[in-house]
Amino acid sequence: MIDVTRRTVLVGAATGVAAAEIDPASLAQAAPPSGGMEPLTSTDGVFTPAKGRGIQKFSFSNPEPSIHFAGLLFAFEVISFENNFGVDPVTVTIERGVDRVRLTATGLRWAGGHEKKAGRISAELRRSAAGAIEWAVQAAIDEPIKAIKTIVRGLPRGRISLAAEGWRDFGDDEQVFEYPALNGGMATPLAVIEGQDKRFWGISALQSEVRPARFAFLPGPDGYKTELVYEAGAWERPQAAKTCDWRILAAPDFASVAKTHFDWVAKSWRLPDFQQRADAPDWMKKIALVLSLHGQHWTGYIHNDFDRQLEILRWAAKQIEPRNVMVFLNGWDARYYWDYPRFEVGARTGGEAAFALLVRKAKALGYRIAIMFGSNVARRNGPDFPKIADARLRDDYGDFFPANYVDWNGDRKGDGFMVFMNLAVASWRNHLRDRIAGIIGRYAIDAYFLDICGLWENNLDGDMLVGTRQLVEELAQRFPGVAPIAEMQYDAQMGFIPMSHVPRYSLYPQANFGVVASFNHLSFPAPGRGSTGIHEYGFGRYQPVTLDQPQIPTITFVDDTFTTQREAVMSDIAIAKRRFAARGGRT
């Protein structure tokens, strides 16, 4: 139960007053007379128990002493691999100015505030000229720091957009989201709340190095309690750490919030304009169509062998100019995923001679060829695995990161034959580099696709972004003009990978298409029954090409596409040509 004074504070904070509209005099009046802290706890201002779906949390009211700034309330915690520590309010000093406040705690509390610990937390909050609230938090303790948390009260409830994707109304459900987690993760650390007053509240992690950023939203009667968690690099194991800067910005429209965030992203990660990219070859800037030719499925089922694929390309060359078409070859390397990471031409689809003929004839027609490699997956009982076993991905506690989320064999349960690998580890990065280099050198392909390269996991062995960038840079030195393509690309990768499998930021598409080219995913349904070919999804709903789609039109060829769906393919090609012409011959 919260007392009248504390509830008044919470309701006042939840009114959603934009930072730019706060009067300095009223800000001073809103603070406690001592300039001190509100004695809030983890259950104040939130539904307890949760009205909707709940998330895991402490089973008691953990102290969260909070300070006022710009109409909101802020609290801070440092989290180790062993416990959670909040500030000891007795040790806190607070310095206030018109546009800033600095909190320094020289002692910490744990066990629900019952125990004390030596340590330090400091945070400086400031208000920018544009009215945004920005801050960073520093912490030091005598054990490795796992994460540093900021707790914000006073943000309004409403529907939420994550990473500039579509709006979602979570109602009374508690939610947690993470950048840049693989499954359901965020491609950029931006969450936007649309308040009932139709103002948009953007919360951004302003990163210059990739680290986990989590956004937790816990609803209450008057607004969200929002938890913003920054994780330190697990391979660093620091006892003193500083978060990235965080930002909260209120604006009258979504575009203003998004632009402010993506302007930072472009500056931080040095993102070029796509048409000016030196790492995007000229042909990549003039693509009208992608033909996704599916080969051998995990089970060994063959959708299209190499002879059939060449037949498809010869036919398509009569429908569209091949020099404006990229051919994406997947399932070319024996059983899809099962034979990772050998990356050798599959015998049952025709073998090396047929593959060499396919590539040579396709290039003679004018096509550009991209082929698929798995950037971080290996079969653990495969013949190559002992040489790369040290690169198996471990999480921040040292446990192997599971890769058993796909039902490959139809028993309705995920199969664990494959494991995730870490490009930050030299043995795996060198193995993959040499395999890709061998194929490029032997067959003169034009681009290589890095399956699941959007995976970034905090781990004991190094920064996966740095490892991915090093792989790309080493291949660029060997093969200038041969371009990488990403899957599940997140913002930091856009600076060194000029094309992505899946477009991002649907509510603010210029942040994607102004920087990288994008086409449809491997699982994009084929004409007809909507087969996803070698992909595990099975079947989806076929979506014809449209004139106004921002991503490059993509046609999936599975077992029956060329034999029974040729009219649909011809229609898609015709619309793709019209779209390309309307864009002035540019991707």
C-alpha positions in Angstrom: 0.0 0.0 0.0 1.4 3.4 -1.0 0.6 6.4 1.2 -1.1 9.5 -0.1 2.1 11.5 -0.6 3.7 8.8 -2.6 0.6 8.2 -4.8 0.4 11.9 -5.5 4.0 11.9 -6.6 3.3 8.9 -8.9 0.2 10.4 -10.4 2.0 13.7 -11.0 4.8 12.0 -12.7 2.5 10.0 -14.9 0.7 13.0 -16.4 3.2 12.8 -19.2 4.5 16.4 -19.2 7.1 16.7 -22.0 10.6 17.7 -20.8 10.6 20.8 -23.0 7.4 22.1 -21.2 8.7 21.9 -17.7 9.2 25.2 -15.9 12.4 25.2 -13.8 10.5 26.8 -10.9 7.9 24.0 -10.9 10.7 21.4 -11.2 12.3 22.7 -8.1 8.9 22.7 -6.3 8.2 19.1 -7.5 11.4 17.8 -5.7 11.2 16.9 -2.0 12.0 19.8 0.2 15.3 18.3 1.1 16.2 17.8 -2.5 16.3 14.1 -1.6 14.6 10.9 -2.8 11.2 9.4 -2.9 11.1 6.1 -0.9 9.4 4.0 -3.6 9.5 0.3 -4.0 9.3 -2.1 -6.9 5.6 -2.6 -6.4 4.6 1.0 -6.3 2.6 2.3 -9.2 2.3 -1.1 -10.9 -0.5 -3.7 -10.7 0.5 -6.3 -8.1 -0.2 -9.0 -9.0 -0.1 -8.3 -12.7 -3.6 -7.8 -14.3 -2.5 -9.4 -17.5 0.5 -11.6 -18.4 3.3 -11.1 -15.9 7.0 -11.3 -16.1 9.3 -12.8 -13.5 10.2 -10.4 -10.7 11.0 -10.2 -7.0 8.4 -11.6 -4.7 8.7 -8.7 -2.3 8.7 -4.9 -2.4 12.3 -4.1 -3.2 13.4 -0.6 -2.4 13.7 1.7 -5.4 14.5 5.2 -4.0 13.9 7.6 -6.8 14.7 11.2 -7.8 12.6 13.7 -9.7 13.8 15.1 -13.0 11.7 16.8 -15.8 8.4 15.4 -14.7 9.6 11.8 -14.3 11.1 9.7 -11.5 14.4 7.8 -11.8 15.9 5.0 -9.8 19.1 3.0 -10.4 20.5 -0.5 -9.7 23.7 -2.4 -10.4 23.4 -6.1 -11.0 26.2 -8.6 -10.6 26.3 -12.3 -11.5 25.4 -13.0 -7.9 22.9 -10.3 -6.7 21.0 -7.1 -7.2 22.1 -3.8 -5.5 20.3 -0.5 -5.1 21.4 2.8 -3.8 21.6 3.3 -0.1 19.7 6.6 0.3 21.6 7.5 3.4 24.8 7.8 1.3 23.2 9.8 -1.5 24.1 13.3 -2.5 22.1 15.2 -5.1 23.2 18.2 -7.0 20.5 20.1 -9.0 20.6 22.7 -11.7 18.0 24.1 -14.0 18.7 21.5 -16.7 20.5 18.8 -14.9 20.7 16.7 -11.8 23.5 14.5 -10.5 23.0 11.7 -8.0 25.9 10.0 -6.3 25.5 7.1 -3.9 28.6 6.0 -2.1 26.9 2.9 -0.6 24.6 0.2 -1.7 21.8 -1.9 -0.3 20.7 -5.6 -1.0 18.4 -8.2 0.3 15.4 -5.9 0.0 17.3 -3.1 1.6 18.2 -5.2 4.7 21.9 -5.5 4.0 24.6 -3.0 3.0 27.4 -3.3 0.5 30.4 -1.1 -0.4 30.0 0.3 -3.9 29.1 3.3 -5.9 26.4 4.4 -8.3 26.3 7.8 -10.0 24.0 9.2 -12.6 23.8 12.5 -14.3 20.5 13.4 -16.0 20.4 16.4 -18.3 17.9 18.1 -20.5 19.0 18.9 -24.1 18.2 22.0 -26.1 15.6 19.9 -28.0 13.8 19.0 -24.7 15.1 15.4 -24.5 16.1 13.8 -21.2 19.5 12.1 -21.5 21.6 10.3 -18.9 24.2 7.7 -18.3 24.9 5.7 -15.2 28.2 4.6 -13.7 28.7 1.9 -11.1 31.5 0.2 -9.2 31.5 -2.9 -6.9 34.0 -5.4 -5.8 32.7 -8.2 -8.1 32.1 -8.4 -11.9 29.2 -6.2 -13.1 26.6 -7.9 -15.3 24.1 -5.0 -15.8 23.1 -1.5 -14.8 19.4 -0.7 -14.6 17.5 2.6 -14.8 13.9 2.6 -13.5 11.7 5.3 -14.9 8.2 6.1 -13.6 5.8 8.5 -15.2 5.7 7.4 -18.8 2.2 7.1 -20.1 0.5 3.8 -21.1 -0.4 3.2 -24.7 0.5 1.2 -27.8 4.2 0.6 -28.4 6.4 0.4 -31.5 9.7 -1.5 -31.1 12.6 -0.6 -33.4 10.3 1.5 -35.6 8.1 -1.6 -36.5 4.4 -1.8 -36.3 2.3 -0.7 -33.4 1.2 -3.2 -30.7 -1.2 -2.8 -27.9 -0.2 -5.0 -25.0 -3.0 -4.0 -22.7 -2.3 -5.0 -19.1 0.5 -7.4 -20.0 4.0 -6.9 -18.7 6.6 -7.0 -21.5 10.3 -7.3 -21.9 12.2 -6.6 -25.2 15.9 -6.7 -26.1 18.3 -5.3 -28.6 19.8 -7.1 -30.5 18.5 -10.5 -29.5 18.0 -13.1 -32.3 14.4 -14.3 -31.8 11.9 -11.4 -31.4 14.7 -9.0 -30.8 15.0 -5.3 -31.8 17.0 -4.2 -34.9 17.7 -0.9 -33.2 17.3 0.1 -29.5 14.3 2.3 -29.8 10.9 1.9 -28.2 8.1 4.4 -28.7 5.0 4.8 -26.7 2.0 6.6 -28.1 0.2 8.3 -25.2 -3.5 8.9 -25.0 -2.8 12.5 -25.7 -1.3 11.4 -29.1 2.2 12.5 -28.1 5.0 10.0 -28.8 7.5 9.1 -26.2 10.7 7.7 -27.7 13.2 5.8 -25.5 16.6 5.2 -27.1 19.8 3.5 -26.1 22.5 5.6 -27.8 25.2 3.0 -28.4 28.6 3.3 -30.0 29.4 -0.4 -29.3 26.8 -3.2 -29.4 25.7 -4.2 -25.9 22.3 -5.7 -24.8 19.7 -3.1 -24.1 16.5 -4.3 -22.5 13.2 -2.4 -22.3 10.7 -3.7 -19.7 7.2 -2.2 -19.5 5.2 -2.8 -16.3 1.7 -1.3 -16.5 0.0 0.4 -13.6 -3.2 2.4 -13.2 -1.5 5.7 -14.1 1.3 4.8 -16.5 4.2 2.5 -17.1 7.0 1.7 -14.8 9.8 1.3 -17.4 13.0 -0.6 -16.7 16.0 0.1 -19.0 18.8 -2.4 -18.6 22.3 -2.0 -20.1 24.6 -5.1 -20.0 28.4 -4.9 -19.9 30.4 -7.1 -22.3 30.5 -10.5 -20.6 34.0 -11.1 -21.8 35.2 -8.0 -20.0 33.9 -8.9 -16.5 34.3 -5.2 -15.3 34.1 -4.2 -11.7 33.5 -0.6 -12.8 31.2 0.1 -15.8 29.3 2.9 -17.5 26.1 2.6 -19.5 25.6 4.0 -22.9 23.6 7.2 -22.9 19.9 6.8 -22.7 17.4 9.3 -24.1 13.7 10.0 -23.6 12.1 12.4 -26.1 8.5 13.4 -26.3 7.3 14.7 -29.7 3.9 15.4 -31.4 4.6 12.8 -34.2 6.4 9.5 -34.6 8.6 10.7 -37.4 10.3 13.3 -35.2 11.2 10.7 -32.6 12.4 8.3 -35.2 14.5 10.9 -37.0 16.2 11.9 -33.8 17.1 8.3 -33.0 18.2 7.3 -36.5 20.3 10.5 -36.9 22.2 9.3 -33.9 22.5 5.7 -35.4 23.8 7.1 -38.7 26.4 9.1 -36.9 27.4 6.5 -34.4 27.8 3.7 -36.9 29.0 5.8 -39.8 26.1 4.7 -42.1 26.6 5.9 -45.7 23.9 6.8 -48.2 23.2 3.6 -50.2 23.8 5.1 -53.6 27.2 6.4 -52.4 28.4 3.2 -50.7 31.8 2.1 -51.9 31.2 -1.4 -50.6 28.0 -1.8 -52.7 29.1 -2.6 -56.3 27.5 -0.8 -59.1 25.3 -3.7 -60.1 23.8 -3.9 -56.6 22.5 -0.4 -57.1 20.6 -1.4 -60.2 18.6 -4.5 -59.2 15.1 -4.9 -60.5 14.5 -8.5 -59.2 15.8 -11.3 -57.1 15.3 -14.9 -58.2 15.5 -17.2 -55.1 16.3 -20.7 -56.4 15.8 -23.4 -53.8 18.0 -26.5 -54.0 18.2 -29.3 -51.5 16.0 -29.4 -48.3 17.3 -30.7 -44.9 15.7 -34.0 -45.5 17.4 -34.4 -48.9 14.4 -33.5 -50.9 15.4 -31.6 -54.0 13.3 -28.7 -55.2 15.5 -27.7 -58.2 18.7 -29.3 -59.2 21.4 -27.3 -61.0 20.2 -28.2 -64.4 16.7 -27.1 -63.6 18.0 -23.9 -62.2 19.9 -23.1 -65.4 16.8 -23.8 -67.3 14.8 -21.4 -65.2 17.5 -18.7 -65.7 17.5 -19.1 -69.5 13.8 -18.7 -69.5 13.8 -15.7 -67.2 16.4 -14.0 -69.4 13.7 -13.8 -72.1 11.4 -12.0 -69.6 13.8 -9.4 -68.0 17.3 -8.0 -68.6 19.6 -10.4 -66.6 22.0 -7.7 -65.7 19.3 -6.2 -63.4 18.7 -9.5 -61.7 20.4 -11.1 -58.7 20.2 -14.9 -58.4 20.1 -16.1 -54.8 21.2 -19.8 -54.6 20.3 -21.6 -51.4 20.4 -25.3 -50.6 23.4 -25.5 -53.1 25.7 -27.2 -50.6 24.1 -30.7 -50.0 21.5 -31.0 -47.2 20.4 -27.6 -46.0 21.9 -27.0 -42.5 22.8 -30.6 -42.0 26.0 -30.3 -43.9 27.0 -26.9 -42.3 29.8 -25.8 -42.1 31.4 -27.8 -44.9 30.0 -25.6 -47.7 30.8 -27.9 -50.5 28.7 -28.3 -53.6 26.0 -30.9 -53.2 26.4 -34.1 -55.2 22.7 -34.9 -55.5 21.8 -31.5 -57.0 24.3 -32.2 -59.8 27.8 -31.9 -58.3 30.6 -29.5 -59.0 30.5 -29.8 -62.8 26.8 -28.9 -63.0 27.2 -26.1 -60.4 30.2 -24.6 -62.3 28.2 -24.7 -65.5 25.2 -23.1 -63.8 27.2 -20.2 -62.5 29.3 -19.8 -65.7 26.2 -19.8 -68.0 24.2 -17.5 -65.7 27.0 -15.0 -65.5 27.4 -15.1 -69.3 23.7 -14.2 -69.6 24.4 -11.2 -67.3 23.0 -12.4 -64.0 24.7 -11.6 -60.7 25.1 -14.7 -58.4 24.8 -14.7 -54.6 25.1 -17.9 -52.6 24.2 -18.8 -49.0 26.6 -19.5 -46.1 25.7 -20.1 -42.5 27.6 -17.4 -40.5 27.3 -19.0 -37.0 25.9 -22.6 -37.2 27.7 -25.9 -37.3 26.7 -29.6 -36.9 28.5 -30.7 -33.8 29.1 -34.2 -34.9 30.3 -33.2 -38.3 33.8 -33.9 -39.5 35.0 -30.3 -39.3 33.7 -29.6 -35.8 36.7 -30.7 -33.7 38.9 -28.0 -35.3 36.4 -25.2 -34.5 34.8 -26.6 -31.2 36.4 -23.8 -29.1 34.2 -21.3 -31.0 30.9 -22.8 -29.8 28.9 -19.9 -28.5 28.7 -19.6 -24.7 26.4 -17.2 -22.9 27.6 -14.8 -20.2 27.4 -17.5 -17.6 29.5 -19.9 -19.7 26.6 -22.2 -20.7 26.4 -23.2 -24.4 23.8 -21.1 -26.2 21.1 -23.5 -27.5 20.3 -23.9 -31.2 17.5 -26.4 -30.9 14.6 -24.2 -31.8 13.9 -25.7 -35.3 11.9 -29.0 -35.8 13.9 -30.4 -38.7 12.7 -33.9 -38.8 8.9 -33.6 -38.2 8.7 -35.0 -34.7 7.2 -31.7 -33.5 10.1 -30.8 -31.2 13.2 -28.8 -31.8 16.3 -30.7 -32.8 19.7 -30.1 -31.3 22.1 -31.5 -33.9 23.4 -28.0 -34.7 25.1 -25.5 -32.4 25.7 -21.8 -32.6 29.2 -20.5 -33.3 30.9 -17.3 -32.4 32.6 -15.2 -35.1 34.6 -13.4 -32.4 36.7 -16.6 -32.1 39.4 -16.9 -34.6 39.1 -20.7 -35.4 35.5 -20.3 -36.6 36.0 -17.0 -38.3 39.0 -18.3 -40.2 37.2 -21.5 -41.1 34.2 -19.6 -42.5 36.4 -17.0 -44.3 38.4 -19.8 -46.0 35.3 -21.7 -47.1 33.7 -18.5 -48.6 37.0 -17.5 -50.2 37.3 -21.0 -51.7 33.9 -20.7 -53.4 34.4 -17.1 -54.6 37.8 -18.0 -56.0 36.6 -21.2 -57.7 33.3 -20.0 -59.2 33.6 -16.2 -59.3 30.4 -15.5 -57.5 29.3 -11.9 -57.0 28.0 -11.8 -53.4 27.9 -14.1 -50.3 24.9 -14.3 -47.9 25.6 -14.6 -44.2 22.8 -16.6 -42.7 21.8 -15.5 -39.1 24.5 -12.9 -39.0 22.1 -10.8 -37.0 22.7 -13.0 -34.0 24.5 -11.1 -31.3 24.7 -12.7 -27.9 26.6 -11.5 -24.8 29.2 -14.1 -24.2 32.5 -15.0 -22.6 34.7 -15.0 -25.7 34.3 -11.6 -27.5 32.2 -9.1 -29.4 30.3 -10.9 -32.2 29.8 -7.6 -34.1 33.6 -7.1 -34.2 34.1 -10.7 -35.4 31.6 -10.3 -38.2 33.1 -7.0 -39.3 36.6 -8.6 -39.3 35.3 -11.5 -41.5 33.8 -9.0 -44.0 36.9 -6.8 -44.0 39.2 -9.8 -44.7 37.1 -11.1 -47.5 36.9 -7.5 -49.0 40.7 -7.4 -49.0 40.9 -10.7 -50.9 38.0 -10.1 -53.3 37.3 -6.4 -53.9 33.8 -5.8 -55.3 32.4 -9.1 -53.9 29.6 -7.9 -51.5 28.3 -9.4 -48.3 24.5 -9.8 -47.6 23.1 -9.9 -44.1 20.2 -11.8 -42.6 18.4 -10.3 -39.6 20.6 -7.2 -39.9 20.6 -4.8 -37.0 21.7 -1.2 -37.1 25.4 -1.5 -36.3 25.9 -3.9 -39.2 24.5 -1.5 -41.8 27.8 0.4 -41.9 29.7 -2.6 -43.4 27.1 -4.8 -45.0 25.3 -3.0 -47.9 22.4 -5.5 -48.5 20.0 -7.3 -46.1 17.7 -10.2 -46.5 14.8 -8.5 -44.6 13.9 -4.8 -44.6 13.8 -3.1 -41.2 12.0 -0.1 -39.6 8.6 -0.4 -41.4 7.3 2.8 -39.7 10.4 4.7 -40.8 11.6 2.9 -43.9 14.1 5.6 -45.0 16.4 4.4 -42.1 16.7 1.1 -44.0 16.4 1.9 -47.7 18.5 5.0 -47.5 21.3 2.9 -46.2 21.1 -0.7 -47.4 19.2 -2.6 -50.2 16.8 -5.3 -49.0 15.0 -8.1 -50.6 12.5 -10.8 -49.3 13.5 -13.5 -46.9 14.5 -17.1 -47.8 11.2 -18.2 -46.5 9.2 -15.8 -48.8 6.3 -18.0 -50.1 6.5 -19.2 -53.7 3.6 -18.6 -56.2 0.9 -21.2 -55.9 0.7 -23.1 -52.6 3.1 -20.7 -50.9 5.9 -23.2 -50.3 8.9 -21.8 -48.4 11.2 -24.2 -50.2 14.2 -25.4 -48.1 13.2 -23.2 -45.2 11.6 -24.9 -42.2 8.5 -22.7 -42.1 6.8 -24.9 -44.7 4.0 -22.9 -46.3 2.9 -19.3 -46.2 0.6 -17.0 -48.1 2.0 -16.1 -51.6 2.3 -12.3 -52.0 2.5 -11.0 -55.6 4.9 -8.2 -56.4 3.5 -4.7 -56.1 4.5 -1.4 -57.8 5.0 0.4 -54.5 6.9 -2.1 -52.4 10.1 -0.7 -51.1 12.1 -4.0 -51.0 13.5 -5.5 -54.1 10.8 -7.9 -55.7 11.7 -11.5 -54.9 10.4 -14.6 -56.6 10.9 -17.9 -54.9 11.3 -21.0 -57.1 10.4 -24.3 -55.4 9.6 -27.7 -56.9 6.5 -26.7 -58.9 7.1 -23.0 -59.6 8.6 -23.4 -63.0 6.2 -26.1 -64.1 2.8 -24.9 -62.8 3.2 -21.3 -61.8 4.8 -19.7 -64.8 2.0 -17.3 -65.4 2.2 -15.9 -61.9 6.0 -15.6 -62.3 5.6 -13.7 -65.5 3.1 -11.3 -63.9 5.5 -10.7 -61.0 8.4 -10.1 -63.4 6.3 -7.6 -65.5 5.4 -5.6 -62.4 9.0 -5.7 -61.1 10.1 -4.2 -64.4 7.5 -1.4 -64.2 8.6 -0.7 -60.6 12.2 -0.6 -61.6 11.5 1.8 -64.5 9.5 4.1 -62.1 12.5 4.2 -59.8 14.7 5.4 -62.6 16.6 2.1 -62.9 17.7 2.1 -59.3 17.4 -0.5 -56.7 
